Amino acid sequence: MVLTAQTNRLKDRLAGLGFTRARNGEGYRHNGTLFTSDGPWSSLRTVQPVAKAEPLHGLLGTPGLWKYVRGESRGVVRIFDLPPAAQIIADDAGDDDEAASPIEACLAWALATADGKVPEGWQPPPRAEVEAWIPAGGLTVQTGPLVRQGELIHRPDRLALVFPLLARVPKELSAARREWLGEVLTDAQNRWRMVRIGLTDEAEPRALAEVDLSGCPHAVLESVFQAGLGALRWVVEWLVRSAAFLADPVMVCRALEVCRVRV
């Protein structure tokens, strides 16, 4: 009964934001965006592939958790994952009880940042408060001899965690190695929720991994922040050795030059 009541309340929240049940019964649609749930996680994604989108370009530094992933048809879609903390609907929440039910505010956050904006009037908590959410050493990841130092971005209109994966992708790197590097970075972005990976627009681009919480409702911000930091640390540790090897032109691997990436 509790699950049914929560499901009905979620339907009401979605309806209030303009979502309607998809024709195939799998999720709810709104202006080309599909909302679905997968266990404790939920996500919003574009129904149609994004034309000419490149998974590692165009979204770094933009507000919210939107990122590009490859869809089932190999086309690129944009997705925004909501962790469990962002979907709480209290058992005693009434229809007008916003404080007890942050799901509607989180959906509004996702829809606002889909247009490159944060919800009107949003600002992050004071920097000292946010820093207290980071455990000692939480912005440092070491795997073998490689160390990556993350950064907290705190501005009136932005709150994000950013880790460098590669300080640069050398110009002299072969086309085959660049292709492999792009595939490895894209695969990591597809695999792990919340974390956005991208290459900067420079002659020798940097590879970054970030979790952008700009616009996140304050009611769930601490929990979502900590979930994002954990995901980000995991991805950096899992990815950095492979990325560093692929981006090092001194390291020779004949197989990478003769074997093409399968996509």
N, C-alpha and C positions, 0 to 999 in steps of 0.2 A: 504493500500500500504506500509506503514512504517513497519507494522508487517511482511509482506511478504518479504520485503527487508532484514530485520534483520534475518528472518529465513533462507533466502538464504545465507547470510553472515556466519551464524552459520554453515550451511552445508559445506561451503567452508573451514572454520576453522577446522572442524572435519575431512574433507577429507585430509587436509594438514598434519594432525597427524596420518593418516592411518585408520581412522574410515570409515566404510561402513554401509549402511542402513541395519538393521536387516531384515531377510526374512519375518517376520510377520509384519514389518512396525513399530514396537514399539521400537524406539530408534536406536542407532548406535553401532556397535560392532567393537572391536579391540583386537586381541590376548586374547580372553576369557573375555574381559571386556565390559560391556554394559553401554552406556551413555543414560540417559533418562531425560526428563524434567517433572516437576510436578508443574504447576503454576510458581511462581517466583523462585522456587528452581530447581536445577538439581542434578543428582547423577551419580556416576560411581559405578558399582558393578560387582562382579565376576558372570559370567553366570552360572557356575556350583558350587555346594556347595564345601566348602573347607574341604578336608578329615581330619578327626580327630581334627578339630578345636574346641576349647572350648571358648565360648563367652567372658569369663572374664580372659582369660590367653593368653599371648604371644605377645600382642601389646602395652602394657604400655611403654611409653618412646620412641616409634618409631616415625619417622618423618611423619608429615602430619595428615590428618583427618580420615585415614582408621580405621575402627573398625569392629568387628564381630556382625552380627545380625542374627536372625532366619529368614530364607526365608519362602515362602509360603508352601514349601514341608517339613517344619520343619528342613531342613538341614541348616547349618550355612554358610552364605555368607559374603564376605568382602565388605564394602560400604564406599564411600567417598562422603559426601554431600557438594555441592557448594551453598552458600547462594546467595541471589540476587546481592549483591555488587560484586561478583566474575564473573558475567556474562554480564557485561555492553558491549554493542556494539553500539557505537555512530552512530547516523543517517547519519553523513557525513563521516564515516570511510571508507577509501579506502582499497583495498585488502592488501596493504603493510603497513597500518597504525597501527603499534603495540601499540603505546601509547594510541590510541583512543579505542582499543579493547583488554582488558585484558583476554578475555575468553580463547584465545589460550595459554597464559602463565599459566593460572590456570589449564587447562587440562594437560599441560606439567608438572606442579607441581604434580598433582595427579598421573600421570603415573610414574614420577621419584620416588616418595615416595612409590609407590606400590612395588618397588624393594628395599625399605629401604634406599634410598638415597635422598639428596636434589639436586635441579638443580645446575649444576656446577657454581661455583663462587658466589653462594648466601650467604649472611650474613644478620643478622637482622640490623635494624637501631640502632643508639646509644641507650643505656639503658635509658638515660634521656628522649629521645623522646618517647620511648614506654611507660614509666611510666606516661607521660603526658596524655596518652589516657585512663588512669584508673581514674575514678571519686573518690572523697574522700570516703573512706569506701568501695570501690569497691571490695576489696579482703577479706572482712569480711561478713559472712552470719550468722545471728542469727535467730533461730526459737525456740520459747519458751526458755527453759533454755540452749539449746544447741547452741554452737558457733563453727563455723569452719573458720579457717584462711587460705586463699589461698596464693599461692606463684607464683611470676613471675620467670620463668626460662629463663635466657638470657645468651647465650653462642655463640661463633662464629658460631657454626653449629646447634644451637637449639633455638627456641623461643616457649614457652609454658606457659599455665596457669594450675596450679594443685591445687586441693582442696582435703584434706583428708576427707573421709566419715567416716571411722572407723580407730582408731589408731591401733587396732588389732582385729583379730577374735580368741577368746580364744580356746585353745586346748580342754578344757572340754565341749565345745558346742556340743550338741547332733547331730547325723547325720541328724535327721529330721529338726532341726533348721538351720543347714548348708544348707540343700536343699532349705528351704524356703528363706533364705537369698540370695542364689545364684539366685533363681527365681526372687526375687524383684529387685536385681541389674541388671539382664539381661533384665527384662521388661523395666526398666528405659532406658537402652541403646538402646533398640528397639524403644522406643517412641520418644526420643528427638534427633534432628539432631545435628551434630557436636561434641557432647560430647561423649568421650570414657571413659568407666568405667572398672575397672579391679582390680584383687587381686594380690598383690606382691607375689613373690616366697620365702616365709619365713615360718619357723615353725608355727608362729602365724602371718598370712598374714595381711597386711593392705589393706583397700579398698580405692581406689583413683578414682577421677573423673578429667579428663583433657581435654583440647583443645590444640592440638599441631599444631602450625602454621609454623613450620620449612619449609622453602622453598617457603612460600607464596609470590607471586609477590608484590613488593613494591607499585605498582600502586593502589592496592586495600587493602593493608595490614591493614591500620588503620580501615577501615570499617569492614573487616572480623574479625579483632581482637575484636572490640567492639561487633559485633554480637556473637562471641564465648564467650566472658565474660558474656553477658546477658544470653545466653543459659546455661552456666555453673552455674551461680548463681541460676537460676530457678530450675535446676535439683537438686542441693545440698539442696536447701530449701525444695523441694518437697519430697526428698528421705531420708534425714538424720534421721528423727524421727523413721521411720519404720526400717531402717537399725540398728539404735542404740538399739531399742527394741529387734529385732531378734538376735542380737549379744550379748545380756546381759544374761549370764547363770543364774543370780539370778532371773530374771523375769520368772514367771511360767505361761504357757499357755498350758493347756492339749490339746486343739484343734489342736495346731501346731504339737503335737507329734503323734496324731492318724490320722490326715487327711493328706494324701499325696499330694504333689504338682501335679497338672494336667499339663502335657506338651504334 
